[in-house]
Amino acid sequence: MNKRQQVLIVGGGPVGMGLAIELGLRGISCGIVERRTEPHRIPKGQNLMQRTLDHFDSWGIIKEMRAARVMPPESPIGGITTYGDLMSEYWYSPPQREVVKDFFFQANERIPQYLLEEVLQKKLADLPTVETYFGWQAEALAHNDSGVTLAIAEANGGESQSLEADYLVGCDGAHSMVRDAIGIVRKGSDFDQKMVLAVFRSTELHEGLKRFPERSTYRAMDPELNGYWQFFGRIDVGEGWFFHAPVPMDTTVDNYDFKALIQKAAGFEFACEFDHVGFWDLRVAVAETYQIGRVFIAGDAAHSHPPYGGFGVNNGLEDARNLGWKLAARLQGWGSDALLDSYSVERHPIFKETGEDFIAAGIERENHFLSTYNPEKDLDAFLKAWEDRQAGAKGTMLSYEPNYEGSAVIDGPEGGVCSAHGNHSFDARAGHHLAPLELSSGKNIYEELSNDFTLLALDGEDAVNSTFEDAAKTQGIPFSIINDSYADGRTAYESRYILIRPDHYIVWCGDGAPADTAALMAKVVGK
């Protein structure tokens, strides 16, 4: 007899494991299939946004993640941007995630992906409803209206078996077998450019960059490279580095002088030892939908892109958090198929805009700047444009605010759309992430929030609170109320009542009871 679980997950990277944790903490039985038995020791996916650390806090692993940091706690996470090479006289330290820190509970972090995966694996081991198939690979799947069947085999060529589930999620990367099997097409900008990822060690590079304030990343803008980055990132303090840069399409590990490449980008000669050289293609590709029937895709299987700005692993973990509670709701009977449909509706436009408007468009803006301004031809014009770039960087960071205003399971504004564009605010707004706030108890609201539906009532009336409790109980929706008398909270949020869903996005807010509380509660779970 085939083994049956509620959810199967193909792919055991950060997104797949994050989804398994979200489901496992909700008591959902799931199996996670991953051909690797241990993480790749390549330091990708290091830049973790504040929202991602909020996920780790909700999953009960925030202390473990902080402890996994390689760089000392006092080491800054910001970067340096230079014109030409890293020895250029033209440089600045652009504003980064610190400009939005007040809108999130947790601070951002920098952790190599393989260490992040180790923490996630340890958490999985504590969840009795999660079964891991590490060292196994997915080979074929079939799906119909009643469930899915997945054929798996040991990666070393050993035995094979068949697994069954109510739902399956492909978190199996840019070359996803799951995505291909269900016929989902990806589209996006292809720059037809090969990139190198080199991992190396050099204490001399560390010493040479002491001309700058201490930072974790360094980006050299070479006018000859069409806006493509030459990017150095620290793995540790003193020796470990990774480097991204464009290379000719016919480049191989054996036919190119990578030492000369990184020295040219740095602007000086230094000794180094390489640990890894690999390649990737510069393109943005986003799936047309994230769901076909009972099969979903998430993370790089749904959206792949250049590793610029830290959007990859962060968006993938947001996929997992969004989809996880919805799958649990459907399987536990208090959510509907329409709630599952909202996963693709909410998440697809976020990364489509992230990829095109923030990543691809950013490359085009870099190319325009480099082809238009040159300090050797017109220094005044260059300096003015260089200054404008610094100011614009802050605006870009502030305008990246994914929200779900147009979702059918959000009581959002008329004409609202789901978008990566927005503005950060403490105001409570339906479809937007809840900003943190200290309550009258002295605790932050995020220390009081559950991972179910929560009504934040700021000096709420018993009659209003009761209508929500009754509606949630009648519909079987896991629900709690935080009733707080903190007057400043009501002023800051500009609402007396705020209904917050399990992933801590706001679904409704107001100063009095909704016209029909039962209808509102039905709407936010897709009924």
C-alpha positions, 0 to 999 in steps of 0.5 A: 500500500502506498504511504499517504500524507496530507501534503508532499513537498518536493525540494528540501532547501530553505523554502521546502523546509520552511513550508514543512515547519509551517505545516508541522507546527499546525499538526499537518502530516507531510513528507519532504523529498530531497536528493541531497543528504546535507546542504551545499557549502556555498554561501548563497542566500545570505541577506535575510530581510526583517520579514523573514526573521519574523517568520523564524520568530513565529516558528520558534527558531529565532535564537538559533538563527541568530546564533548561526551567524558567522560574522560577529554580531557587531558587524554591519550588514550594509554595502559599498557601491563604487564606480569603476573598481573598488579603489575608485574615488567615487563611492558611497554606502547606499541605504539598505534594509535599515531604512525600514527597520521600524516597520518590522519586529525583528532586525534583518540578518546575514547568514550563509544558506547552508547554516540556515538550512542546518537550523531548519533541519534541526527544527524539522526533527522536532516535528512528529508529523513531518517525515523526511526523505533525504537522499531520495529524488522525485521522479514522476507525479500524477494528480487528479481531483482526489489527490496526488501520487509521487514516485520517488527513488533513492538518489544513489540508485537503490530502492523506489517507492510511491507516496500519496497525498492530498496536496503536493508542493514543488519547492524544487528549484529553477529546474523544477520537475514538479513545474514541468510535470504540471505544464506551468510555463515561465516568462520574463527578462533574459539578458543572455548573459553568463555569470560566475560565482566564485568562492575564495579566501583572501586576507589581503582583500580584507586588508585592502578594503579597510579604506571603507567603513566596515561593510559586508558587501562591495559592488563595483560598477564597471562602465563596460559591463552594461549595468551588470554587477561585479559583487563581492560579499563577505562570508566571514570577517578576515578571509572568506569571500564570494564574488559574482560577475559577468563572463563570456558565454563560452567560459568554463572552469578551465579556460578563464583567469578568474584571479585576474577578473576579481583583481581587476574588479577590486582595483589591486592585486592580492593573493587568494585561494579558490574554493568553488567556481560555478556559473548561472544565467542572468535572467528573470523567470516567473511562472504564469501561475503557482497552482494547477489543481492540487499541485502548487509551486513555491520559491525558485520553482515559481520565480528565479532571478539574479541574486540581486537585493536578497529577493530570492530566499526571502520571497520563497519563505514568504511563499511558504508562510502564505501557502502553509496556513492556507493548506492547513486551513483547508485540510482542517476544514475551516478554509476553502478551495477559494482560500487555496486559490488566493495563494497564487493570486496574492504571490504571483504579482508580487514576484512578477513586479519584484523581478521586472520592476526592481531587478530587471529594471534596476539593471537597465537603470544601471546601464543607462547611468553608466552609458550616460555619465562619465567623470572623465567627460563631464565631471559636474554632470557625473557628480550630480547623477552620482548624488541622485543615485544615493538619494534614489536608493532610499526611495527604492527601499521604501517603495518595496512593500509587498501587499495583498490589497486586491486579494479576494480573502482581504477586505481591502480598498475598492480597486486594490491590487496585489503588488510589490509596490507600496509604502511602509506605514504604521497605519493599519491597512487591509492587505498590508503587513502589521507594523510592530507596536509596544502594548500597555503590558510593555510587550510588543504586539508580536510577542502576543500574536498567535499564529491563528486569526487574531483580533487586536481590540484597542480598548474594544467593546465587549459586544464587538469582541463577542461578535467576532468570537461567535463568528469564528467559533461558528465557522470553526476558525482558530481565533483569539483576541488581544484586548489592550487599553493602550491609547497610543496604539489606537492613535498609531494604527489609526484603528480601534479594531484590527483583524490579523490573519495567521501570516500576520497580514491585516485582513480588516480594520475599523473603528467599530464592528463590521456590518456583518461580522459572520460574512467578514469571517467567511470572506477571509477564509474563502467561504 
